[in-house]
Amino acid sequence: MQSVPPFAELLANCRQSAVHLETRDVYGVANEDADYAAWLAGHRYDVDDRASWWNGFHDMVAGAVARGVVVRRARIVSEPLSDYIRFEHAHTDQNIVAGEDVRWLPRRLAVDLLVPVNDFWLFDDRLIRVHHFAGTGAHVRDELEDRPDVVKRHAEAFDAVWERAVPHGEFQV
């Protein structure tokens, strides 16, 4: 199995585009547990108070965007939205401030689309970082994929989702 470099390294080497497709309704990401619990308890970040929420991920995205990399994220979601997706939506303005463009696609509007079964990041239309999750949403592992035909299919799937998805500011929760 191919060694997977850290996300920071992959994004730092990116020159044109980084796209992320998310397809799950629940993620069990340990470093989000405290924020998720606080959000469920009613805590909301003030997007204008960057010092309260800005982190290393935002630095990486902002740095890539400053170099001219277009960073896009599309989320395919079930309705009604899970609490976790509502939490993600509430925090997406932070990604946008960092320079990401984010869109949402209700799963009911994606019935005729063929999309990969795993979430992924695609860097410069040449390298995919595929994410594998357990049924609980816990991250299991990542793998790299660079076969041109597989990369092409993932890029086409992302583009189809992106074209149909609703921009973050227009997506109602």
Salt bridges, closest charged atoms under 4 A:
GLU22 OE2 - HIS20 ND1 3.52
GLU22 OE2 - ARG73 NH1 2.55
GLU22 OE1 - ARG75 NE 2.63
ASP25 OD2 - ARG107 NH2 3.49
GLU79 OE1 - ARG108 NE 2.47
ASP83 OD1 - ARG86 NH1 2.43
GLU88 OE1 - ARG75 NE 3.38
ASP93 OD1 - HIS168 NE2 3.16
GLU100 OE1 - ARG73 NE 2.77
ASP112 OD1 - ARG164 NH1 2.48
ASP142 OD2 - ARG129 NH2 2.58
ASP142 OD1 - HIS131 ND1 2.62
ASP142 OD1 - HIS139 NE2 2.81
GLU143 OE2 - HIS132 NE2 2.53
GLU143 OE2 - ARG141 NH1 3.82
GLU145 OE2 - ARG147 NE 2.76
ASP149 OD2 - ARG153 NH1 3.51
GLU156 OE2 - LYS152 NZ 2.69
ASP159 OD1 - ARG72 NH2 3.61
